[in-house]
Amino acid sequence: MARAALALLLLLATTSSSPAHAASGGCGGEALTPPNSASPYASCISLPHLGATLHWTYDRASDDLAVAFIANPAAPTGWVAWGLNPSNNNGMPGTQALLAIPSPSSSSSTWQVRTYNISGYAIGEPGPIAFPATDLAAEVAGDGRVVVFGRLSLGGYGVAGDGVLSHVWQVGGDVIGGVPAPHAMGGDNLAAKGKLDLLRETTTAASDDGEGDSVAEKRNIHGILNAVSWGILLPMGAIFARYLKTFRSADPAWFYLHVTCQLIGYGVGVSGWATGINLGNMSNGITYTLHRNIGIIVFALGTLQIFALFLRPKKENKYRIYWNMYHHSVGYMVIILGITNIFKGMAILGVEQQWKTAYVGVLCLLGVGAVILEVVTWSMVVKRRKAESKTFNNASNGHLPRHV
């Protein structure tokens, strides 16, 4: 798995049959009006990530901010959110968010807005926020994007910062039982934060302490290590063991190739697993249960395989056949689960399609190689058995095998 690159800037138009939308085109062509107001928003800007747009009107005298945030949910029943972070740390913890979800008691075209005081890396439960919020509403535009309306009383916070605020925006997947699912961890999602200058009508990318970039880098390292280990080296080692030992000239080279691939793969996999544990500790409240559980199973079975080498009976031992059955079945299970978890990790990271295609290409290359070797080795085995059968028949008839 490779580093998830930032998505292209999306400049989408918003059209709707609602009276609130009177124009189409880019951000400059949209004419949105706040609820309970006759004047459209004074400012509008296309945000640099997730194809989102922000409209606002800032009243410096009263330090009130009327906003309309527009974005596509990550799923038809997903959610969208925008918020201010008074701690100015340019991150999710501390954000005072407006989050829109489909209303559970009505059709998917009706949405509701909740407020969240986000204290960690999980959204948590809805509740009051530091900025009293009024005029909360949400609707679906004609192009499928969701518009979130709200008015926030900044209470001197905007004036104190000369109108420059830290803001965060996000989109997420399905809402189950009224609970928003965690958002993806792709580069575009992690970069959806920055500084909003209410007076100069600009927004800039976040310039934080590097924590977000550090987490993203560790996620990418975690993915790369696991893809190389469980997803490439271990399957290669299994191919060496299954097919090369058929060639008598490759004995015992096949064994050393097999052991080398498996040991290096396991060592790299342990590093990837440890990185994942560290990421879990850094991301309190964010848990990808299935991905985590499969990872634990793969690591445990891989470790069991390593220790089982010390209990391997000799070839002439009558229990060797049972050990071989165990070793092969557990080995194939590790490979299958490992590859499955790699694809789940790619989905979590939101990697670009080109990297998924590249990894699928590697798997196809290994698969084609395995099929070719399967045919070659089976033909060799059949010829060898025929030759042995002919030799046995000659010996049974009193004829010694002729030396060539």
C-alpha positions in Angstrom: 0.0 0.0 0.0 1.5 3.3 -0.9 1.0 6.9 0.3 -2.5 8.1 -0.4 -2.2 11.3 -2.5 -4.4 14.4 -2.2 -7.5 14.3 -4.4 -7.9 16.9 -7.2 -9.6 20.1 -6.3 -13.3 19.8 -7.0 -15.1 22.9 -8.2 -18.8 21.8 -8.2 -21.9 23.8 -8.9 -24.9 23.7 -6.6 -28.3 23.8 -8.1 -31.6 23.1 -6.4 -35.3 23.4 -6.7 -35.3 25.0 -3.3 -35.9 28.8 -3.2 -32.6 29.1 -1.3 -30.7 28.3 -4.6 -31.1 30.9 -7.3 -28.1 30.3 -9.5 -25.7 27.6 -10.7 -22.0 27.4 -11.6 -18.9 27.8 -9.5 -18.8 29.2 -6.0 -19.1 32.7 -7.4 -22.3 31.8 -9.3 -24.1 30.4 -6.2 -26.7 32.7 -4.5 -27.5 31.3 -1.1 -29.6 33.1 1.5 -29.5 32.3 5.2 -32.7 31.1 6.9 -34.8 34.0 8.2 -32.9 36.5 6.1 -33.7 38.4 2.9 -30.0 39.1 2.0 -27.7 36.4 0.5 -24.4 35.5 2.1 -21.7 38.1 1.7 -18.9 35.8 1.0 -18.3 32.4 -0.6 -15.2 30.2 -1.2 -14.5 26.8 -2.6 -12.6 24.8 0.1 -9.4 23.0 -1.1 -10.5 19.5 -0.1 -13.5 17.1 -0.4 -15.1 19.3 -3.1 -16.7 21.5 -0.4 -18.0 25.1 -0.5 -18.5 27.6 2.3 -20.7 30.6 2.3 -20.8 33.1 5.2 -21.8 36.5 6.5 -19.8 37.9 9.4 -21.1 40.7 11.6 -18.0 42.2 13.3 -20.1 44.4 15.6 -22.1 41.5 17.1 -19.4 38.9 16.4 -22.1 36.6 14.8 -21.3 34.3 11.9 -24.0 32.9 9.6 -22.7 30.0 7.5 -23.8 27.6 4.8 -21.5 24.6 4.3 -22.0 22.4 1.2 -20.5 19.0 0.5 -21.2 15.5 -0.9 -21.6 12.8 1.8 -19.3 9.8 1.5 -22.4 7.6 1.0 -26.1 8.2 0.2 -26.9 7.9 3.9 -23.7 9.5 5.1 -23.1 12.8 6.9 -21.4 16.1 6.4 -19.9 18.4 9.0 -18.2 21.8 9.4 -17.0 23.4 12.6 -14.7 26.0 14.3 -11.9 25.1 16.6 -11.4 27.8 19.3 -8.2 26.1 20.5 -6.6 27.1 17.1 -4.8 23.7 16.9 -6.1 23.1 13.4 -7.3 19.6 14.3 -10.3 17.6 15.1 -10.1 17.7 19.0 -11.7 20.8 20.3 -13.9 21.5 17.2 -17.3 22.9 17.7 -19.1 21.2 14.8 -22.4 21.4 12.9 -23.1 17.9 11.6 -26.0 17.0 9.3 -27.4 13.5 9.0 -30.6 12.1 7.3 -33.6 12.3 9.6 -34.2 8.8 10.8 -38.0 9.2 11.0 -38.5 10.5 7.4 -37.3 10.1 3.9 -33.6 10.4 2.9 -34.3 13.8 1.4 -35.0 15.3 4.9 -31.9 16.1 6.9 -31.3 17.4 10.5 -28.4 19.3 12.0 -26.8 18.4 15.4 -24.1 20.2 17.3 -21.0 18.3 18.6 -18.3 19.4 21.0 -15.6 17.1 19.8 -13.1 16.5 22.5 -11.0 13.7 20.9 -10.5 11.9 17.6 -14.1 10.5 17.8 -17.2 12.5 17.1 -18.8 11.5 20.4 -22.3 12.4 21.4 -24.3 15.4 20.2 -24.6 18.3 22.7 -24.2 22.0 23.3 -21.2 23.7 21.8 -19.1 26.7 22.8 -20.7 28.9 20.2 -24.5 29.2 20.7 -26.1 28.0 17.5 -29.4 29.1 16.0 -31.1 28.8 12.6 -29.9 25.3 12.1 -31.2 23.5 9.0 -30.0 21.2 6.2 -31.3 20.3 2.8 -30.3 18.3 -0.3 -29.4 20.3 -3.3 -30.3 19.3 -6.9 -26.9 17.8 -7.5 -27.0 15.6 -4.4 -24.8 17.7 -2.2 -26.0 18.6 1.3 -26.3 22.2 2.5 -25.8 22.9 6.2 -27.1 26.2 7.5 -26.3 27.7 10.9 -25.7 30.9 12.8 -23.0 31.0 15.5 -22.5 33.6 18.2 -18.7 33.7 18.5 -18.8 35.7 21.8 -15.7 37.8 21.1 -13.7 34.9 19.7 -13.8 36.2 16.1 -13.0 39.8 17.1 -10.1 38.7 19.4 -8.6 36.8 16.5 -9.1 39.6 14.0 -11.6 37.5 12.2 -9.1 34.6 11.5 -10.5 31.3 12.7 -9.4 27.7 12.6 -12.1 25.6 10.8 -12.5 21.9 10.0 -14.8 20.2 7.6 -15.5 16.5 6.9 -17.7 14.0 5.2 -18.5 10.5 6.4 -20.1 7.2 5.5 -23.3 5.6 6.7 -25.3 6.8 9.7 -26.4 3.7 11.7 -29.0 4.2 14.4 -28.4 7.9 14.3 -24.7 7.4 15.0 -22.3 8.8 12.3 -19.7 6.2 11.2 -16.0 7.3 11.3 -14.8 9.1 8.2 -12.2 7.8 5.8 -8.5 8.3 6.6 -7.4 9.3 3.1 -5.2 12.3 2.5 -8.1 14.5 1.4 -10.0 13.8 4.6 -7.0 14.4 6.9 -6.2 17.6 5.1 -9.7 19.1 5.4 -8.8 21.9 7.9 -7.3 25.3 7.7 -7.5 29.0 8.6 -10.6 31.0 7.6 -10.2 34.8 7.3 -13.7 36.2 7.7 -12.7 39.7 6.9 -10.4 39.1 3.8 -12.7 36.4 2.5 -9.9 33.8 2.2 -9.1 30.3 3.5 -5.6 28.7 3.7 -4.4 25.2 4.3 -3.7 24.3 7.9 -0.2 25.1 9.2 -0.2 23.0 12.3 2.4 21.4 14.5 2.7 18.4 12.1 0.7 16.0 14.3 -1.8 15.4 11.5 0.9 14.8 8.9 2.7 12.5 11.3 -0.4 10.4 11.8 -1.0 10.2 8.1 2.6 9.2 7.4 2.5 6.5 10.0 -0.8 5.2 8.5 1.0 5.0 5.1 4.0 3.3 6.6 1.7 0.8 8.3 0.0 0.0 5.0 3.2 -0.3 3.0 4.9 -2.6 5.6 1.9 -4.9 5.8 1.3 -5.0 2.0 5.0 -6.0 1.4 5.1 -8.6 4.2 1.7 -10.4 4.4 0.7 -9.5 0.9 3.8 -10.1 -1.2 6.7 -11.8 0.6 4.7 -14.5 2.3 2.9 -15.5 -1.0 6.3 -15.6 -2.7 7.7 -17.9 0.0 4.7 -20.2 -0.4 5.2 -20.4 -4.1 8.9 -21.3 -3.7 8.0 -24.1 -1.2 5.2 -25.6 -3.3 6.8 -25.6 -6.7 10.6 -25.3 -6.6 11.1 -28.4 -4.5 9.7 -30.5 -7.4 12.9 -29.7 -9.2 15.6 -32.0 -7.8 18.3 -29.5 -8.8 16.6 -26.9 -6.6 17.0 -28.9 -3.5 17.8 -27.6 -0.9 17.8 -24.1 -2.4 14.0 -24.0 -2.4 14.0 -24.5 1.3 16.3 -21.6 2.0 14.4 -19.3 -0.4 11.2 -20.3 1.4 12.5 -19.7 4.9 14.2 -16.4 3.8 11.0 -15.0 2.4 8.9 -16.1 5.4 11.3 -14.8 8.0 11.8 -11.4 6.3 8.1 -11.2 5.6 7.3 -11.9 9.2 9.8 -9.4 10.5 8.4 -6.7 8.2 4.9 -7.7 9.2 5.8 -7.4 12.9 6.9 -3.8 12.2 3.7 -3.1 10.4 1.6 -4.6 13.2 3.5 -2.6 15.8 2.9 0.6 13.8 -0.8 -0.3 13.7 -0.9 -0.7 17.5 0.8 2.7 17.9 -1.8 4.3 15.5 -4.6 2.8 17.6 -3.1 4.4 20.7 -2.8 7.7 19.0 -6.4 7.6 17.6 -8.5 7.3 20.7 -12.2 6.7 19.9 -11.5 5.6 16.2 -11.6 1.9 15.8 -11.8 -0.2 12.7 -12.9 -3.4 14.4 -12.9 -5.9 11.5 -9.5 -4.6 10.2 -8.0 -4.7 13.7 -9.3 -8.2 14.5 -8.1 -9.7 11.2 -4.7 -8.1 11.8 -4.5 -9.7 15.3 -5.4 -13.1 13.8 -2.9 -12.8 11.0 -0.1 -11.8 13.5 -1.0 -14.6 15.9 -1.1 -17.3 13.2 2.1 -15.9 11.7 3.9 -16.1 15.1 2.6 -19.6 15.6 4.1 -20.6 12.2 7.5 -19.3 13.3 7.5 -21.2 16.6 6.2 -24.3 14.9 9.5 -24.5 13.0 11.2 -25.5 16.2 8.7 -28.5 16.5 9.1 -29.7 13.0 9.6 -33.5 13.0 12.2 -35.1 10.7 11.1 -36.4 7.3 11.2 -40.0 8.4 9.0 -39.3 11.5 5.5 -40.8 11.2 4.0 -37.6 12.5 5.6 -35.4 9.8 2.6 -35.8 7.6 0.3 -34.2 10.2 2.8 -31.4 10.8 2.8 -30.7 7.1 -1.0 -30.6 7.0 -1.0 -28.1 9.8 1.8 -26.0 8.4 0.2 -25.7 4.9 -3.3 -25.0 6.1 -2.2 -22.3 8.6 0.2 -20.8 6.0 -2.5 -20.4 3.4 -4.9 -19.0 5.9 -2.4 -16.3 6.9 -1.9 -15.4 3.2 -5.7 -15.2 2.5 -6.5 -13.2 5.6 -3.5 -11.0 5.1 -4.4 -10.0 1.5 -8.0 -9.5 2.6 -6.9 -7.1 5.3 -4.7 -5.2 2.9 -7.7 -4.3 0.8 -9.6 -3.3 3.9 -6.8 -1.1 4.9 -6.7 0.5 1.4 -10.4 1.3 1.8 -9.8 2.9 5.2 -6.9 5.0 3.9 -8.9 5.9 0.8 -5.9 5.3 -1.5 -6.0 6.2 -5.1 -7.2 3.6 -7.6 -3.8 3.4 -9.3 -2.2 2.0 -6.1 -5.0 -0.6 -5.8 -4.5 -1.5 -9.5 -0.8 -1.8 -8.9 -1.2 -4.2 -6.0 -3.8 -6.2 -7.9 -1.3 -6.4 -10.7 1.3 -7.8 -8.4 -1.2 -10.4 -7.1 -2.1 -11.3 -10.7 1.6 -11.7 -11.6 2.1 -14.1 -8.6 -1.1 -15.9 -9.5 -0.1 -16.4 -13.2 3.3 -17.6 -12.1 1.7 -20.1 -9.7 -0.6 -21.4 -12.4 2.3 -21.9 -14.9 4.4 -23.6 -12.2 1.5 -25.8 -11.3 1.2 -27.0 -14.8 4.9 -27.6 -15.2 5.4 -29.4 -11.9 2.4 -31.6 -12.4 3.7 -32.6 -15.9 7.0 -33.4 -14.3 5.4 -35.5 -11.6 3.3 -37.4 -14.1 6.4 -38.1 -16.3 8.4 -39.1 -13.3 5.7 -41.5 -12.1 5.5 -43.1 -15.5 9.2 -43.5 -15.6 9.2 -45.1 -12.1 6.4 -47.4 -13.1 8.2 -48.5 -16.2 11.4 -49.2 -14.2 9.4 -51.1 -11.6 7.7 -53.3 -14.4 11.1 -54.0 -16.0 12.5 -55.1 -12.6 9.5 -57.3 -12.0 10.1 -59.1 -15.4 13.7 -59.8 -14.5 15.1 -57.0 -16.6 17.4 -54.4 -15.2 16.7 -50.8 -16.1 18.8 -49.7 -19.0 21.2 -46.8 -18.2 21.2 -44.0 -20.7 
